[in-house]
Amino acid sequence: MFFSKSIKKNPKAYIAFKSKGNPQKISKYQDAYSRIKSLAIINEDKYLEVHNNLNDLDYILHYLYYGIKDSLEVQQSYTSDIFNLEFYKNNYGADNPILDYVLHGFYKKNQVNVLDNNYINTLEMDLYKQYFANEKSTVENVVSNSYYIRDKRTLIPYIQRENPIELDTIRVGVFTNDSFENLAPCPYIRLHALFSKLSESKKFTFFMYGMDSFVMMDIDNILRCKLFDVVVVQRILPFLDVLRKKCKKYGIKLVYETDDDLLGVEPNSPSYEYVNRVSDSINDFIDASEVITVTTSTLASRFDKNKVVIIPNYYVDSVLDVKDNIKTEGRLKLGFYGTLTHSKDLFLIKNVILKLKEKYDFDFEVIGGFNAEDNVDEDWFNSIQLPPNNMDFEKFMKWLPGAINWDIAIVPLEDSPFNQCKSELKFIELAVLALPGVYSDMCVYNTVVNDGVNGFLASNEDEWIEKIEKLILDKDLRKTFRNNALNKVLTDYTVENRVKIWDEVLNKIS
């Protein structure tokens, strides 16, 4: 009994005893023991809460021979919060993450959590202290030498810092409810493309936060000091009230950015219930904002004229190249593309398409437009299947030119208060895609489409038929429309102009 107890108190002796003298096993478990101890991966008190009778055995030895059989969930309860066992197993296929890391993973530069940026550089120092010391140093280095930051490994520790990093730039925190991993059209066009371009001036440092960051953040633990000079929020956030209050506390100026009249969403919209539930938070944030940025004059009229700044949409040349010429041969094709919320718009022209098909032989192709639950019969159009990750704006716009071979684009839009606030983005894109268009005659388009010069406007069924028919019959008119539309876009819709407006806004309020 005395011999057995003395072995339990002596890690080297116990490991040799359990390994039955096998040199390889002895070396493996001795290395594991000393590294786990040095890193302090396992909390002794928490381990004893799970294994309350170690029978005189050292707790690390007990873990190596017995605790390692615990489920990962149980092991996580006594493992340092820095080391995410589930993350490690999923990324590196290790059934025993702790053992794998101290014996092999460290040398392969495996990460211990999703935000790890090679912060562990020795097996001989406390994991927790080492991680946060190196994280702090790395974050400060990145922030001090960058002007456009979208890496969560920098964004999250930065927003939870206790002290600001002093910079010579204007620090702008940017928040959107979309993910910055696969950017949707709205944040790409209205935030990313503009701010990444503006960052080249080296006058600003932009911190780009999206849904992919929010899910990892301790929201109550953000902004404990003045980390930003300005905060820009797009549309809706799940923590608008918290952000607004923190910014008020530290004197951070607010900008509210939107491309839709969210507070005017109609009851039949899929977004109505959610928007209605958070409408007070949106209103409070708008009231607290120095500036409200919008896309059109109609949308601007929904807000305080003393606060609102119109920053129109533009040609996003980073995702879409100008197509040289319009289509001049092959089967006649008309087309429509849009998000899966346009069934009402498309039904405006169903009879138009059917009547034109009685007279002319053509295909009408639709990309998106209808939700599956719309149960639409497809006897009047051909559906083009959307690509994977179709809400990734960059990927979609690279895919689109090769997916369509149209002669004429059709752009119907239901005339509603909400739609009246939309922008002419489709006109811009069609001009670049070499597609002459027929558009609904409403404020969204009749302020940019010069009827009969760079496109057609239609306000009823007879006009839709008449004007589509003119383009069907006249290839030269199609070419004229496209050329005139493209000239307007390349003159009036440049990204540089929109960047200049943002430059003025941010400089004025900061």
C-alpha positions in Angstrom: 0.0 0.0 0.0 2.8 2.4 0.9 4.5 1.7 -2.4 1.3 2.2 -4.4 0.6 5.5 -2.7 4.1 6.8 -3.3 3.8 6.0 -7.0 0.6 8.0 -7.2 2.4 11.0 -5.7 5.3 10.7 -8.2 4.2 11.4 -11.8 7.4 9.9 -13.4 7.1 6.8 -11.4 3.4 6.4 -12.0 3.7 6.9 -15.7 6.6 4.4 -15.9 4.4 1.9 -13.9 1.3 2.4 -16.1 3.5 2.2 -19.3 5.0 -1.1 -18.1 8.4 0.2 -18.9 7.7 1.0 -22.6 10.1 3.9 -23.4 7.8 5.4 -26.1 4.8 5.5 -23.8 6.8 6.8 -21.0 8.1 9.7 -23.1 4.7 10.4 -24.5 2.9 10.6 -21.2 5.7 12.5 -19.4 5.7 15.1 -22.2 1.9 15.4 -22.0 1.9 15.7 -18.2 4.5 18.5 -18.1 3.0 20.5 -20.9 -0.6 20.3 -19.6 0.8 21.4 -16.2 2.8 24.3 -17.7 0.0 25.5 -19.9 -2.5 25.2 -17.0 -5.1 23.8 -19.5 -7.0 22.0 -16.8 -8.4 23.8 -13.8 -7.8 21.6 -10.7 -10.8 22.9 -8.7 -13.2 22.4 -11.6 -11.7 19.0 -12.3 -12.4 17.9 -8.7 -16.0 19.0 -9.1 -16.3 16.3 -11.7 -14.0 13.7 -10.3 -14.3 14.3 -6.5 -12.3 11.3 -5.5 -8.9 10.9 -7.2 -7.8 8.3 -4.7 -4.6 10.2 -3.9 -3.7 10.5 -7.6 -2.4 13.8 -9.0 -5.2 15.4 -11.0 -3.3 15.7 -14.3 -2.3 12.0 -14.0 -5.9 11.2 -13.3 -7.0 13.1 -16.4 -4.4 11.4 -18.7 -5.6 7.9 -17.7 -9.2 8.4 -16.7 -10.6 11.9 -17.3 -9.6 11.7 -21.0 -12.5 9.3 -21.4 -15.0 12.0 -20.3 -17.2 13.4 -23.1 -15.9 16.6 -24.7 -18.7 18.6 -23.0 -17.6 17.4 -19.6 -13.9 18.0 -20.4 -14.8 21.5 -21.5 -16.2 22.2 -18.0 -12.8 21.9 -16.5 -10.7 23.0 -19.5 -9.5 26.6 -20.0 -12.1 28.7 -21.8 -9.4 29.6 -24.3 -9.3 26.0 -25.5 -12.5 25.1 -27.5 -12.4 21.4 -27.6 -15.3 21.0 -30.0 -13.7 23.5 -32.4 -10.4 21.7 -32.2 -11.9 18.2 -32.9 -14.0 19.5 -35.8 -11.1 21.2 -37.4 -8.3 18.7 -36.8 -10.2 15.4 -36.4 -8.7 14.8 -32.9 -10.8 12.6 -30.6 -8.6 13.8 -27.7 -8.0 17.5 -28.4 -5.9 18.3 -25.3 -3.6 15.3 -25.8 -3.3 15.9 -29.5 -2.5 19.6 -29.0 0.3 19.2 -26.5 1.9 16.3 -28.4 1.4 17.3 -32.0 -1.0 20.2 -32.7 1.1 23.0 -31.2 4.0 22.1 -33.6 1.5 22.1 -36.5 0.3 25.6 -35.5 -3.2 24.3 -34.8 -5.5 26.9 -33.4 -7.2 26.5 -30.0 -10.3 28.5 -30.9 -11.9 30.2 -33.9 -10.3 33.6 -33.0 -6.8 32.2 -32.4 -4.2 33.9 -34.6 -1.2 31.8 -33.6 -1.2 33.4 -30.1 0.4 30.4 -28.4 4.1 30.3 -29.0 5.4 28.1 -26.2 4.3 25.0 -24.2 6.1 26.3 -21.1 3.8 29.1 -20.1 0.2 29.5 -18.8 -2.1 29.2 -21.8 -4.6 31.9 -20.7 -1.9 34.6 -19.9 0.0 33.8 -23.0 -3.0 33.9 -25.3 -4.3 37.2 -24.1 -0.8 38.9 -24.0 -0.1 37.9 -27.6 -3.7 38.7 -28.7 -3.4 42.2 -27.2 0.0 42.7 -29.0 -1.2 41.4 -32.3 -4.5 43.3 -32.3 -2.7 46.6 -31.5 -0.2 45.9 -34.3 -2.9 45.2 -36.8 -5.1 48.2 -35.8 -2.1 50.5 -35.9 -1.1 49.5 -39.4 -4.4 48.9 -41.1 -7.1 51.1 -42.6 -9.8 48.5 -43.4 -10.3 45.6 -40.9 -12.8 42.7 -41.4 -11.0 39.8 -39.7 -13.0 38.7 -36.7 -9.7 37.7 -34.9 -9.0 41.5 -34.7 -12.5 42.9 -34.6 -13.8 41.0 -31.6 -11.0 41.5 -29.2 -10.8 45.1 -30.3 -14.4 45.9 -29.5 -14.0 44.3 -26.0 -10.8 46.2 -25.1 -10.7 48.2 -21.9 -8.5 50.9 -23.4 -8.5 52.6 -26.8 -5.7 52.4 -29.3 -4.6 55.9 -30.2 -4.5 56.4 -33.9 -3.9 59.4 -36.3 -7.0 58.3 -38.3 -10.8 58.7 -37.7 -11.9 55.3 -36.3 -15.2 54.2 -37.8 -17.1 51.2 -36.5 -19.4 49.8 -39.1 -22.3 47.4 -38.3 -24.5 45.4 -40.6 -26.9 42.6 -39.9 -25.4 40.6 -42.9 -22.4 38.4 -42.7 -19.1 39.9 -43.9 -17.9 36.4 -45.0 -20.2 36.2 -48.0 -21.4 39.7 -48.6 -24.9 40.3 -49.7 -25.7 43.1 -52.2 -26.7 45.8 -49.6 -23.6 45.7 -47.4 -21.3 45.1 -50.4 -22.6 48.1 -52.4 -23.4 50.5 -49.5 -20.6 49.7 -47.1 -17.8 47.5 -48.3 -17.0 48.8 -51.8 -17.2 52.4 -50.6 -15.3 52.1 -47.3 -12.6 49.9 -48.7 -12.0 52.5 -51.4 -12.1 55.4 -48.9 -9.7 53.6 -46.6 -7.0 54.1 -49.3 -6.9 57.7 -48.3 -5.4 56.6 -45.0 -7.5 59.2 -43.2 -9.9 56.6 -41.7 -9.7 53.1 -40.0 -12.8 51.1 -40.7 -13.8 48.2 -38.4 -16.3 46.1 -40.4 -18.7 44.1 -38.1 -21.3 41.7 -39.5 -23.5 38.9 -38.3 -20.5 36.5 -38.4 -18.9 38.6 -35.7 -22.0 39.3 -33.6 -22.6 35.6 -32.9 -19.1 35.4 -31.2 -19.3 38.6 -29.2 -20.3 39.1 -25.6 -22.7 42.0 -26.5 -22.9 43.3 -22.9 -19.1 43.5 -22.9 -18.5 45.7 -25.9 -17.4 49.3 -26.1 -16.1 49.7 -22.6 -14.4 52.9 -23.7 -14.3 55.2 -26.8 -13.0 52.7 -29.3 -14.6 54.5 -32.3 -15.1 58.2 -33.3 -18.1 57.3 -35.4 -20.4 54.3 -35.6 -22.3 53.5 -38.8 -25.2 51.2 -38.6 -27.0 49.7 -41.6 -30.7 48.9 -41.5 -31.3 46.7 -38.4 -29.2 45.2 -35.6 -30.3 42.8 -32.8 -28.5 45.0 -30.3 -29.3 48.5 -31.5 -30.3 49.8 -28.0 -27.1 48.5 -26.4 -24.9 50.1 -29.1 -26.8 53.4 -29.0 -26.4 53.7 -25.2 -22.7 52.8 -25.2 -22.0 55.3 -28.0 -23.9 58.0 -26.1 -21.9 57.3 -22.9 -18.6 57.7 -24.7 -19.5 60.5 -27.1 -19.3 58.4 -30.3 -21.2 60.0 -33.2 -23.8 57.9 -34.9 -24.7 57.5 -38.6 -27.8 55.5 -39.7 -27.5 54.0 -43.2 -30.4 52.5 -45.2 -31.5 51.7 -48.7 -35.1 50.9 -47.8 -37.9 52.6 -45.9 -37.9 49.9 -43.2 -40.3 51.7 -41.0 -42.7 51.8 -43.9 -42.6 48.0 -44.6 -46.1 46.9 -45.5 -48.1 44.3 -43.4 -48.0 41.7 -46.1 -44.2 41.8 -46.3 -42.2 38.8 -44.9 -40.1 41.3 -42.9 -43.1 43.2 -41.3 -43.4 41.2 -38.1 -39.7 41.5 -37.2 -39.3 45.1 -38.3 -42.5 46.1 -36.4 -41.1 44.4 -33.2 -37.9 46.4 -33.3 -39.3 49.7 -34.8 -38.9 51.6 -31.5 -35.2 50.7 -31.4 -34.8 51.8 -35.0 -36.5 55.1 -34.3 -34.5 55.7 -31.2 -31.3 55.1 -33.1 -32.3 57.4 -35.9 -33.2 60.1 -33.4 -29.8 59.8 -31.8 -27.9 59.8 -35.2 -26.1 62.8 -36.5 -26.6 61.8 -40.1 -28.9 59.5 -42.0 -27.6 58.2 -45.4 -30.1 57.1 -48.0 -30.1 56.2 -51.7 -32.8 58.4 -53.2 -34.7 61.7 -52.7 -37.9 59.8 -52.2 -36.4 57.8 -49.3 -34.8 61.0 -48.0 -38.3 62.5 -47.6 -39.1 59.9 -45.0 -36.5 61.4 -42.6 -35.5 64.7 -41.0 -34.2 66.9 -43.9 -31.6 68.4 -41.6 -30.0 65.1 -41.0 -30.4 63.2 -44.3 -27.6 62.8 -46.9 -28.4 61.2 -50.2 -25.6 58.8 -51.4 -27.0 57.3 -54.6 -26.1 53.8 -55.7 -23.5 53.5 -58.4 -21.7 51.2 -60.9 -19.9 48.6 -58.8 -17.0 48.1 -61.1 -15.2 45.7 -58.7 -17.8 42.9 -59.5 -19.1 43.6 -62.9 -17.2 44.4 -66.1 -18.8 46.4 -68.9 -20.1 44.1 -71.6 -18.9 45.3 -75.0 -22.0 44.9 -77.3 -25.6 44.0 -77.2 -26.8 40.6 -78.5 -27.5 40.7 -82.2 -28.2 37.1 -83.2 -29.7 33.8 -82.0 -33.1 33.1 -80.5 -35.0 36.1 -79.2 -35.0 36.2 -75.4 -36.5 38.5 -72.8 -35.5 38.3 -69.2 -36.0 39.4 -65.6 -33.7 38.9 -62.5 -34.3 39.8 -58.9 -34.4 38.5 -55.3 -37.1 36.0 -54.3 -39.6 38.7 -53.3 -40.8 39.9 -56.7 -43.8 37.7 -57.5 -46.2 40.7 -57.3 -43.9 42.6 -59.7 -43.7 39.7 -62.2 -47.5 39.1 -62.1 -47.9 42.7 -63.4 -46.5 41.6 -66.8 -47.9 38.0 -67.0 -50.6 38.9 -69.5 -48.2 41.1 -71.4 -45.8 38.2 -71.9 -48.7 35.8 -72.9 -50.1 38.3 -75.4 -46.7 39.0 -77.0 -46.1 35.2 -77.2 -49.2 35.0 -79.4 -47.5 37.2 -81.9 -43.8 36.6 -81.5 -41.7 33.5 -80.9 -39.4 34.2 -77.9 -38.4 32.9 -74.5 -39.0 34.8 -71.3 -36.5 33.8 -68.7 -36.7 34.6 -65.0 -33.8 34.4 -62.4 -35.1 34.4 -58.9 -38.3 36.4 -58.6 -40.6 33.8 -57.2 -40.5 32.0 -53.9 -41.2 28.2 -54.0 -44.3 28.8 -51.9 -45.8 31.1 -54.6 -46.8 27.9 -56.5 -46.4 29.6 -59.9 -47.2 27.8 -63.1 -44.3 28.1 -65.5 -46.2 28.0 -68.8 -45.3 31.7 -69.5 -41.6 31.8 -68.5 -38.5 29.7 -68.2 -36.8 29.6 -64.8 -33.0 29.8 -64.7 -31.7 28.0 -61.5 -29.9 30.3 -59.1 -26.3 29.4 -58.3 -25.2 28.2 -54.8 -24.6 31.1 -52.4 -26.7 33.4 -54.6 -26.9 36.1 -52.0 -23.1 36.5 -52.2 -23.1 39.6 -54.3 -19.6 39.3 -55.8 -20.1 35.6 -56.8 -23.6 36.3 -58.2 -22.5 39.2 -60.3 -19.6 37.2 -61.7 -22.0 34.4 -62.6 -24.8 36.5 -64.0 -23.3 37.7 -67.4 -22.7 34.0 -68.4 -26.1 32.9 -67.3 -28.1 35.3 -69.5 -28.2 35.7 -73.2 -31.0 38.2 -73.4 -32.0 40.7 -76.0 -34.3 42.8 -73.7 -34.7 43.2 -70.0 -38.1 43.7 -68.3 -38.2 45.6 -65.1 -41.7 45.6 -63.6 -42.2 47.1 -60.1 -45.4 47.3 -58.1 -46.2 51.0 -57.3 -46.3 51.0 -53.5 -45.0 53.4 -50.9 -42.3 51.0 -49.9 -41.2 50.4 -53.5 -41.2 54.1 -54.3 -38.2 54.4 -52.0 -36.1 51.9 -53.9 -33.2 52.9 -56.1 -32.4 52.7 -59.8 -29.7 50.0 -59.3 -31.3 47.7 -61.9 -30.9 50.5 -64.6 -27.2 50.8 -63.7 -26.6 47.0 -63.9 -28.5 46.5 -67.1 -26.6 49.3 -68.9 -23.3 47.5 -68.0 -24.7 44.1 -69.0 -25.6 45.6 -72.5 -29.3 45.1 -72.0 -31.9 47.7 -73.2 -34.7 47.8 -70.7 -38.4 48.5 -70.3 -39.2 49.8 -66.8 -42.2 50.5 -64.7 -43.1 54.2 -65.0 -42.6 55.2 -61.3 -40.3 57.5 -59.5 -37.7 54.8 -59.0 -37.0 54.8 -62.8 -38.6 57.8 -64.4 -36.0 60.1 -62.8 -33.2 58.3 -64.7 -34.9 56.7 -67.7 -35.5 59.2 -70.5 -38.4 57.5 -72.2 -37.4 56.6 -75.8 -33.8 57.7 -75.3 -32.1 55.3 -72.9 -35.0 53.0 -72.2 -38.7 52.7 -72.1 -41.2 53.4 -69.4 -44.6 51.7 -69.1 -47.5 52.3 -66.8 -50.2 50.0 -68.0 -50.6 46.7 -70.0 -51.0 48.4 -73.4 -47.8 50.4 -72.9 -45.9 47.4 -71.8 -46.9 45.5 -74.9 -46.3 48.5 -77.2 -42.9 49.3 -75.9 -41.6 45.7 -75.6 -42.8 45.1 -79.2 -40.8 48.1 -80.5 -37.6 46.7 -79.0 -38.5 43.2 -80.4 -38.7 44.7 -83.9 -35.8 47.1 -83.8 -32.3 45.9 -83.1 -30.9 49.4 -83.8 -33.2 50.9 -81.1 -31.9 48.3 -78.6 -28.3 49.3 -79.4 -29.2 53.0 -79.1 -30.9 52.5 -75.7 -28.0 50.5 -74.3 -25.3 53.0 -75.5 -27.2 56.0 -74.1 -27.8 54.2 -70.8 -24.2 53.2 -70.5 -23.0 56.7 -71.2 -25.2 58.0 -68.4 -24.0 55.3 -66.0 -20.3 55.9 -66.7 -20.8 59.6 -66.3 -23.2 60.0 -63.4 -22.8 56.7 -61.4 -19.1 56.5 -60.4 -17.9 55.0 -57.2 -15.4 57.9 -56.7 -18.3 60.4 -56.4 -20.0 58.3 -53.7 -16.7 57.9 -51.8 -16.3 61.6 -51.8 -19.7 62.2 -50.2 -18.8 59.7 -47.4 -15.5 61.4 -46.9 -17.3 64.7 -46.3 -19.9 63.1 -44.0 -17.3 61.4 -41.8 -15.0 64.4 -41.6 -17.8 66.7 -40.7 -19.2 64.8 -37.8 -16.0 63.3 -36.3 
